[in-house]
Amino acid sequence: MTQSETDKEFMAIALDMARLALKRKEVPIGAVVVMGGRVVGRGYNLKESLSDPTAHAEIIAIKEASETGKCWRLTSSTLYVTLEPCLMCMGAIIQARIERLVFAAFDPKAGACGSLYDVSDDHRLNHSVRVATGICKDESSALLKGFFSALRARGRANKAL
Protein backbone atom coordinates (compact mmCIF):
# COMPACT_ATOMS: atom_id res chain seq x y z
CA MET A 1 0.00 0.00 0.00
CA THR A 2 1.40 3.43 -0.91
CA GLN A 3 1.71 6.27 1.58
CA SER A 4 -1.16 8.03 -0.17
CA GLU A 5 -3.42 4.97 0.15
CA THR A 6 -2.48 4.61 3.81
CA ASP A 7 -3.16 8.30 4.39
CA LYS A 8 -6.59 7.97 2.77
CA GLU A 9 -7.39 4.92 4.91
CA PHE A 10 -6.59 6.69 8.17
CA MET A 11 -8.17 9.98 7.07
CA ALA A 12 -11.38 8.01 6.41
CA ILE A 13 -11.34 7.06 10.10
CA ALA A 14 -10.83 10.73 11.05
CA LEU A 15 -13.81 11.60 8.84
CA ASP A 16 -15.87 8.97 10.68
CA MET A 17 -14.91 10.75 13.91
CA ALA A 18 -16.00 14.07 12.38
CA ARG A 19 -19.38 12.52 11.56
CA LEU A 20 -19.74 11.52 15.23
CA ALA A 21 -19.19 15.16 16.15
CA LEU A 22 -21.83 16.18 13.63
CA LYS A 23 -24.35 13.79 15.22
CA ARG A 24 -23.76 15.62 18.51
CA LYS A 25 -24.26 18.99 16.79
CA GLU A 26 -20.56 19.78 17.23
CA VAL A 27 -18.34 21.28 14.53
CA PRO A 28 -17.49 18.17 12.47
CA ILE A 29 -13.76 17.76 13.01
CA GLY A 30 -12.20 14.39 13.69
CA ALA A 31 -8.69 13.17 14.44
CA VAL A 32 -6.77 9.93 14.88
CA VAL A 33 -3.24 9.21 16.07
CA VAL A 34 -1.51 6.29 14.35
CA MET A 35 1.58 4.43 15.56
CA GLY A 36 3.01 1.31 13.99
CA GLY A 37 0.16 1.13 11.51
CA ARG A 38 -2.61 1.10 14.10
CA VAL A 39 -4.89 3.72 15.60
CA VAL A 40 -3.89 4.47 19.20
CA GLY A 41 -5.97 7.61 19.76
CA ARG A 42 -9.27 8.95 18.41
CA GLY A 43 -11.11 12.17 18.97
CA TYR A 44 -13.72 14.55 17.70
CA ASN A 45 -14.80 18.02 18.70
CA LEU A 46 -16.64 18.13 22.02
CA LYS A 47 -16.35 21.83 22.90
CA GLU A 48 -20.09 22.39 23.20
CA SER A 49 -20.91 19.06 24.85
CA LEU A 50 -18.21 19.43 27.50
CA SER A 51 -18.30 23.24 27.76
CA ASP A 52 -14.54 23.02 27.33
CA PRO A 53 -12.61 25.27 24.95
CA THR A 54 -9.76 22.75 24.85
CA ALA A 55 -11.95 19.81 23.76
CA HIS A 56 -10.70 19.88 20.17
CA ALA A 57 -10.49 16.63 18.19
CA GLU A 58 -6.68 16.73 18.12
CA ILE A 59 -6.32 17.25 21.88
CA ILE A 60 -8.69 14.39 22.66
CA ALA A 61 -6.91 12.04 20.22
CA ILE A 62 -3.47 13.00 21.58
CA LYS A 63 -4.60 12.42 25.18
CA GLU A 64 -5.99 9.00 24.29
CA ALA A 65 -2.81 8.05 22.40
CA SER A 66 -0.67 9.11 25.38
CA GLU A 67 -2.84 7.05 27.73
CA THR A 68 -2.73 4.05 25.38
CA GLY A 69 1.06 4.14 25.15
CA LYS A 70 1.52 5.30 28.75
CA CYS A 71 3.87 8.00 27.46
CA TRP A 72 3.38 11.62 26.46
CA ARG A 73 6.07 11.36 23.78
CA LEU A 74 4.41 10.23 20.55
CA THR A 75 7.64 10.43 18.54
CA SER A 76 6.88 7.83 15.88
CA SER A 77 3.25 8.79 15.34
CA THR A 78 1.17 10.42 12.65
CA LEU A 79 -1.85 12.57 13.46
CA TYR A 80 -4.65 12.63 10.89
CA VAL A 81 -7.13 15.47 11.26
CA THR A 82 -9.92 16.69 9.01
CA LEU A 83 -9.10 20.40 9.40
CA GLU A 84 -5.84 22.31 9.75
CA PRO A 85 -5.00 22.55 13.47
CA CYS A 86 -5.27 25.81 15.40
CA LEU A 87 -2.44 27.33 17.47
CA MET A 88 -3.47 25.45 20.62
CA CYS A 89 -3.53 22.12 18.82
CA MET A 90 -0.25 22.77 17.01
CA GLY A 91 1.25 23.51 20.43
CA ALA A 92 0.01 20.14 21.69
CA ILE A 93 1.30 18.39 18.54
CA ILE A 94 4.74 19.88 19.09
CA GLN A 95 4.73 19.12 22.82
CA ALA A 96 3.74 15.50 22.10
CA ARG A 97 6.62 15.23 19.60
CA ILE A 98 4.30 13.93 16.88
CA GLU A 99 6.43 13.12 13.86
CA ARG A 100 3.94 13.72 11.06
CA LEU A 101 0.68 15.62 10.60
CA VAL A 102 -1.78 14.92 7.79
CA PHE A 103 -4.75 17.25 7.48
CA ALA A 104 -7.54 17.42 4.95
CA ALA A 105 -8.64 21.05 4.57
CA PHE A 106 -6.96 24.35 5.31
CA ASP A 107 -8.57 26.67 7.88
CA PRO A 108 -8.16 30.25 6.68
CA LYS A 109 -9.65 31.67 9.91
CA ALA A 110 -7.63 29.79 12.54
CA GLY A 111 -5.08 27.52 10.86
CA ALA A 112 -1.61 27.35 12.39
CA CYS A 113 0.03 25.13 9.83
CA GLY A 114 0.15 27.40 6.80
CA SER A 115 -3.01 29.52 6.75
CA LEU A 116 -2.54 32.20 9.43
CA TYR A 117 0.65 30.87 10.98
CA ASP A 118 3.02 27.98 10.36
CA VAL A 119 4.49 26.62 13.55
CA SER A 120 5.05 23.13 12.11
CA ASP A 121 8.61 24.00 11.07
CA ASP A 122 9.48 26.97 13.28
CA HIS A 123 13.14 26.39 14.13
CA ARG A 124 12.79 28.45 17.32
CA LEU A 125 10.77 25.56 18.78
CA ASN A 126 12.17 22.31 20.13
CA HIS A 127 10.40 20.08 17.58
CA SER A 128 9.22 20.27 13.99
CA VAL A 129 6.48 18.27 12.32
CA ARG A 130 6.40 16.92 8.78
CA VAL A 131 3.13 17.94 7.12
CA ALA A 132 0.97 16.56 4.31
CA THR A 133 -2.24 18.27 3.24
CA GLY A 134 -5.26 17.81 1.02
CA ILE A 135 -6.03 14.13 1.74
CA CYS A 136 -9.87 13.84 1.49
CA LYS A 137 -10.08 17.65 1.36
CA ASP A 138 -13.37 17.76 -0.54
CA GLU A 139 -15.18 15.42 1.83
CA SER A 140 -13.96 17.29 4.89
CA SER A 141 -14.87 20.66 3.39
CA ALA A 142 -18.34 19.42 2.46
CA LEU A 143 -18.99 18.27 6.06
CA LEU A 144 -17.91 21.64 7.43
CA LYS A 145 -19.79 23.71 4.85
CA GLY A 146 -22.96 21.66 5.42
CA PHE A 147 -22.70 22.12 9.18
CA PHE A 148 -22.22 25.89 9.03
CA SER A 149 -24.87 26.32 6.34
CA ALA A 150 -27.40 24.50 8.54
CA LEU A 151 -26.32 26.56 11.53
CA ARG A 152 -26.88 29.82 9.63
CA ALA A 153 -30.27 28.58 8.38
CA ARG A 154 -31.35 27.77 11.96
CA GLY A 155 -30.19 31.23 13.03
CA ARG A 156 -32.25 32.87 10.30
CA ALA A 157 -35.28 30.77 11.19
CA ASN A 158 -34.97 31.74 14.86
CA LYS A 159 -34.72 35.44 13.94
CA ALA A 160 -37.86 35.14 11.79
CA LEU A 161 -39.84 33.91 14.80
C-alpha positions as CSV (number, residue, x, y, z in Angstrom):
1,M,0.0,0.0,0.0
2,T,1.4,3.4,-0.9
3,Q,1.7,6.3,1.6
4,S,-1.2,8.0,-0.2
5,E,-3.4,5.0,0.1
6,T,-2.5,4.6,3.8
7,D,-3.2,8.3,4.4
8,K,-6.6,8.0,2.8
9,E,-7.4,4.9,4.9
10,F,-6.6,6.7,8.2
11,M,-8.2,10.0,7.1
12,A,-11.4,8.0,6.4
13,I,-11.3,7.1,10.1
14,A,-10.8,10.7,11.0
15,L,-13.8,11.6,8.8
16,D,-15.9,9.0,10.7
17,M,-14.9,10.7,13.9
18,A,-16.0,14.1,12.4
19,R,-19.4,12.5,11.6
20,L,-19.7,11.5,15.2
21,A,-19.2,15.2,16.2
22,L,-21.8,16.2,13.6
23,K,-24.3,13.8,15.2
24,R,-23.8,15.6,18.5
25,K,-24.3,19.0,16.8
26,E,-20.6,19.8,17.2
27,V,-18.3,21.3,14.5
28,P,-17.5,18.2,12.5
29,I,-13.8,17.8,13.0
30,G,-12.2,14.4,13.7
31,A,-8.7,13.2,14.4
32,V,-6.8,9.9,14.9
33,V,-3.2,9.2,16.1
34,V,-1.5,6.3,14.3
35,M,1.6,4.4,15.6
36,G,3.0,1.3,14.0
37,G,0.2,1.1,11.5
38,R,-2.6,1.1,14.1
39,V,-4.9,3.7,15.6
40,V,-3.9,4.5,19.2
41,G,-6.0,7.6,19.8
42,R,-9.3,9.0,18.4
43,G,-11.1,12.2,19.0
44,Y,-13.7,14.5,17.7
45,N,-14.8,18.0,18.7
46,L,-16.6,18.1,22.0
47,K,-16.3,21.8,22.9
48,E,-20.1,22.4,23.2
49,S,-20.9,19.1,24.8
50,L,-18.2,19.4,27.5
51,S,-18.3,23.2,27.8
52,D,-14.5,23.0,27.3
53,P,-12.6,25.3,24.9
54,T,-9.8,22.8,24.9
55,A,-11.9,19.8,23.8
56,H,-10.7,19.9,20.2
57,A,-10.5,16.6,18.2
58,E,-6.7,16.7,18.1
59,I,-6.3,17.3,21.9
60,I,-8.7,14.4,22.7
61,A,-6.9,12.0,20.2
62,I,-3.5,13.0,21.6
63,K,-4.6,12.4,25.2
64,E,-6.0,9.0,24.3
65,A,-2.8,8.0,22.4
66,S,-0.7,9.1,25.4
67,E,-2.8,7.0,27.7
68,T,-2.7,4.0,25.4
69,G,1.1,4.1,25.2
70,K,1.5,5.3,28.7
71,C,3.9,8.0,27.5
72,W,3.4,11.6,26.5
73,R,6.1,11.4,23.8
74,L,4.4,10.2,20.5
75,T,7.6,10.4,18.5
76,S,6.9,7.8,15.9
77,S,3.3,8.8,15.3
78,T,1.2,10.4,12.7
79,L,-1.8,12.6,13.5
80,Y,-4.7,12.6,10.9
81,V,-7.1,15.5,11.3
82,T,-9.9,16.7,9.0
83,L,-9.1,20.4,9.4
84,E,-5.8,22.3,9.8
85,P,-5.0,22.6,13.5
86,C,-5.3,25.8,15.4
87,L,-2.4,27.3,17.5
88,M,-3.5,25.5,20.6
89,C,-3.5,22.1,18.8
90,M,-0.3,22.8,17.0
91,G,1.2,23.5,20.4
92,A,0.0,20.1,21.7
93,I,1.3,18.4,18.5
94,I,4.7,19.9,19.1
95,Q,4.7,19.1,22.8
96,A,3.7,15.5,22.1
97,R,6.6,15.2,19.6
98,I,4.3,13.9,16.9
99,E,6.4,13.1,13.9
100,R,3.9,13.7,11.1
101,L,0.7,15.6,10.6
102,V,-1.8,14.9,7.8
103,F,-4.8,17.2,7.5
104,A,-7.5,17.4,4.9
105,A,-8.6,21.0,4.6
106,F,-7.0,24.3,5.3
107,D,-8.6,26.7,7.9
108,P,-8.2,30.2,6.7
109,K,-9.6,31.7,9.9
110,A,-7.6,29.8,12.5
111,G,-5.1,27.5,10.9
112,A,-1.6,27.4,12.4
113,C,0.0,25.1,9.8
114,G,0.1,27.4,6.8
115,S,-3.0,29.5,6.8
116,L,-2.5,32.2,9.4
117,Y,0.7,30.9,11.0
118,D,3.0,28.0,10.4
119,V,4.5,26.6,13.5
120,S,5.1,23.1,12.1
121,D,8.6,24.0,11.1
122,D,9.5,27.0,13.3
123,H,13.1,26.4,14.1
124,R,12.8,28.4,17.3
125,L,10.8,25.6,18.8
126,N,12.2,22.3,20.1
127,H,10.4,20.1,17.6
128,S,9.2,20.3,14.0
129,V,6.5,18.3,12.3
130,R,6.4,16.9,8.8
131,V,3.1,17.9,7.1
132,A,1.0,16.6,4.3
133,T,-2.2,18.3,3.2
134,G,-5.3,17.8,1.0
135,I,-6.0,14.1,1.7
136,C,-9.9,13.8,1.5
137,K,-10.1,17.6,1.4
138,D,-13.4,17.8,-0.5
139,E,-15.2,15.4,1.8
140,S,-14.0,17.3,4.9
141,S,-14.9,20.7,3.4
142,A,-18.3,19.4,2.5
143,L,-19.0,18.3,6.1
144,L,-17.9,21.6,7.4
145,K,-19.8,23.7,4.9
146,G,-23.0,21.7,5.4
147,F,-22.7,22.1,9.2
148,F,-22.2,25.9,9.0
149,S,-24.9,26.3,6.3
150,A,-27.4,24.5,8.5
151,L,-26.3,26.6,11.5
152,R,-26.9,29.8,9.6
153,A,-30.3,28.6,8.4
154,R,-31.3,27.8,12.0
155,G,-30.2,31.2,13.0
156,R,-32.2,32.9,10.3
157,A,-35.3,30.8,11.2
158,N,-35.0,31.7,14.9
159,K,-34.7,35.4,13.9
160,A,-37.9,35.1,11.8
161,L,-39.8,33.9,14.8
